[in-house]
Amino acid sequence: MTAATAALTDTFREVMAGVCTPVSVVTAMVDGHPHGTTVSAFASLSLRPPMVLVSLDAGSDLLAITREVGRFGVNILGSDQSPLAMGFARKGSTKFDGVPWTVRDGLPRIGNAPGWLACDVQTFVDGGDHVVLLGSVVDAEVANGMPLTYHARTFGTHAAARQPES
């Protein structure tokens, strides 16, 4: 890597740290066992039909599983679920230990997550060191709670902007 490329990478990392993103755990089920990982690259893609996109590391176990099963769940975490975000960000097969979850539409749904989507993979798009999954939403559920966000390398939540007085 050249010095210019390294500098651009560092600056890009800093710019992206300034972007507030939702925190979600993407899940899949294979052979009756739940799998999941924390992602911050998740967004709505289309309303008609309902579609989302998520980005997974090209070398992740979850990507291999979603390629196999063709489905994934998105658990949009609540502001009080940062320990779950940290737990699912690590490697290993014990991420679901002690975590309340159920099966919904054949996918792991984390308890108390304020948002839930079940998706069928439409396509995989290579994107550098990640792969973007385009998913058609086949099931959705909303619960109460403020979203967990990530900004400036720390967890937080949304706060409405103060409106100027007229």
C-alpha positions as CSV (number, residue, x, y, z in Angstrom):
1,M,0.0,0.0,0.0
2,T,1.4,3.4,-1.0
3,A,1.6,6.3,1.5
4,A,-1.1,8.1,-0.5
5,T,-3.4,5.1,-0.4
6,A,-2.8,4.7,3.4
7,A,-3.6,8.3,4.0
8,L,-6.8,8.1,1.9
9,T,-7.8,5.0,3.9
10,D,-7.2,6.7,7.2
11,T,-9.2,9.8,6.1
12,F,-12.0,7.7,4.7
13,R,-12.2,5.9,8.1
14,E,-12.4,9.2,9.9
15,V,-15.1,10.6,7.6
16,M,-17.2,7.4,8.0
17,A,-16.8,7.6,11.8
18,G,-18.7,10.9,11.6
19,V,-21.7,9.2,9.9
20,C,-24.4,8.1,12.3
21,T,-25.6,4.6,11.4
22,P,-28.2,2.2,12.7
23,V,-26.9,-0.9,14.6
24,S,-28.4,-4.2,13.6
25,V,-27.7,-7.9,14.1
26,V,-28.1,-9.8,10.9
27,T,-29.0,-13.5,11.5
28,A,-29.5,-16.7,9.7
29,M,-30.4,-20.3,10.7
30,V,-28.7,-23.4,9.4
31,D,-29.4,-27.0,10.7
32,G,-31.4,-25.6,13.6
33,H,-28.6,-23.4,14.9
34,P,-28.7,-19.6,15.0
35,H,-25.9,-17.5,13.5
36,G,-25.5,-13.7,13.6
37,T,-23.2,-10.7,13.4
38,T,-23.4,-7.0,14.1
39,V,-23.6,-4.7,11.1
40,S,-23.8,-0.9,10.8
41,A,-24.1,-1.0,7.0
42,F,-27.8,-1.6,6.7
43,A,-30.4,0.6,4.7
44,S,-33.8,0.6,3.2
45,L,-33.5,0.1,-0.6
46,S,-37.0,0.1,-2.0
47,L,-40.6,0.4,-0.8
48,R,-42.2,-1.2,-3.9
49,P,-41.3,-4.0,-3.4
50,P,-40.0,-3.7,0.2
51,M,-36.2,-4.3,0.0
52,V,-33.2,-3.7,2.1
53,L,-29.4,-4.0,1.8
54,V,-26.9,-5.1,4.3
55,S,-23.1,-5.4,4.0
56,L,-21.1,-8.4,5.3
57,D,-17.4,-8.9,5.4
58,A,-16.4,-11.1,2.4
59,G,-14.7,-13.6,4.7
60,S,-17.5,-13.8,7.3
61,D,-19.1,-17.1,8.3
62,L,-22.5,-15.5,8.1
63,L,-22.0,-14.6,4.5
64,A,-21.2,-18.2,3.7
65,I,-24.4,-19.3,5.6
66,T,-26.6,-16.7,3.8
67,R,-25.2,-17.9,0.4
68,E,-26.2,-21.5,1.5
69,V,-29.7,-20.7,2.8
70,G,-30.6,-17.7,0.7
71,R,-32.3,-15.8,3.7
72,F,-31.4,-13.5,6.5
73,G,-33.0,-11.6,9.3
74,V,-32.3,-8.1,10.4
75,N,-32.7,-7.3,14.1
76,I,-32.7,-3.5,14.5
77,L,-31.3,-3.0,18.0
78,G,-32.6,-0.7,20.6
79,S,-30.7,2.0,22.5
80,D,-30.3,-0.3,25.5
81,Q,-28.9,-3.2,23.5
82,S,-25.2,-2.1,23.0
83,P,-24.0,-5.1,25.0
84,L,-25.7,-7.3,22.3
85,A,-24.1,-5.3,19.5
86,M,-20.6,-5.9,21.1
87,G,-21.3,-9.6,21.7
88,F,-22.4,-10.2,18.1
89,A,-19.4,-8.2,16.8
90,R,-17.0,-10.8,18.0
91,K,-16.0,-14.1,16.4
92,G,-17.2,-17.5,17.7
93,S,-20.2,-19.8,17.9
94,T,-21.5,-18.8,21.3
95,K,-23.0,-15.4,20.4
96,F,-26.5,-16.5,21.2
97,D,-25.6,-17.9,24.6
98,G,-27.7,-16.1,27.2
99,V,-29.5,-14.0,24.6
100,P,-33.3,-14.2,24.5
101,W,-34.4,-15.1,20.9
102,T,-37.1,-16.9,19.1
103,V,-37.6,-18.2,15.6
104,R,-39.7,-16.0,13.4
105,D,-40.3,-16.9,9.7
106,G,-37.5,-19.5,10.1
107,L,-34.9,-17.0,11.2
108,P,-33.5,-16.0,14.6
109,R,-35.3,-12.9,16.0
110,I,-33.6,-11.3,19.0
111,G,-35.9,-10.5,21.9
112,N,-36.7,-6.8,22.6
113,A,-35.2,-5.6,19.3
114,P,-37.5,-2.7,18.2
115,G,-37.4,-3.7,14.6
116,W,-37.3,-7.0,12.7
117,L,-37.2,-7.9,9.1
118,A,-37.1,-11.3,7.4
119,C,-35.6,-11.3,3.9
120,D,-35.0,-13.5,1.0
121,V,-31.7,-12.8,-0.8
122,Q,-32.2,-11.4,-4.3
123,T,-28.6,-10.9,-5.1
124,F,-25.1,-10.6,-3.8
125,V,-23.0,-7.7,-5.0
126,D,-19.2,-7.7,-4.5
127,G,-17.9,-4.5,-3.0
128,G,-14.2,-4.5,-2.1
129,D,-13.7,-6.4,1.1
130,H,-17.4,-6.7,1.7
131,V,-20.4,-8.2,-0.1
132,V,-23.7,-6.3,-0.2
133,L,-26.8,-8.5,0.1
134,L,-30.0,-7.2,-1.5
135,G,-33.0,-8.7,0.3
136,S,-36.7,-8.8,-0.4
137,V,-38.6,-8.3,2.9
138,V,-41.0,-11.1,3.5
139,D,-41.9,-10.4,7.1
140,A,-41.6,-7.4,9.4
141,E,-42.4,-6.5,13.0
142,V,-42.2,-3.2,14.9
143,A,-41.9,-3.0,18.7
144,N,-41.4,0.0,21.0
145,G,-38.0,1.4,21.6
146,M,-35.4,4.0,20.5
147,P,-32.9,2.7,17.9
148,L,-29.2,2.0,18.8
149,T,-26.9,4.1,16.6
150,Y,-23.2,4.3,16.1
151,H,-21.4,7.6,15.7
152,A,-17.8,8.7,16.4
153,R,-16.9,5.2,17.5
154,T,-19.5,5.1,20.2
155,F,-23.0,3.9,20.7
156,G,-25.9,6.3,21.2
157,T,-29.5,6.9,20.0
158,H,-31.4,9.4,18.0
159,A,-32.5,12.7,19.5
160,A,-34.7,15.1,17.6
161,A,-33.1,18.3,16.5
162,R,-34.3,21.5,18.1
163,Q,-36.3,23.6,15.8
164,P,-35.5,27.3,15.6
165,E,-38.0,29.5,17.2
166,S,-40.0,31.6,14.8
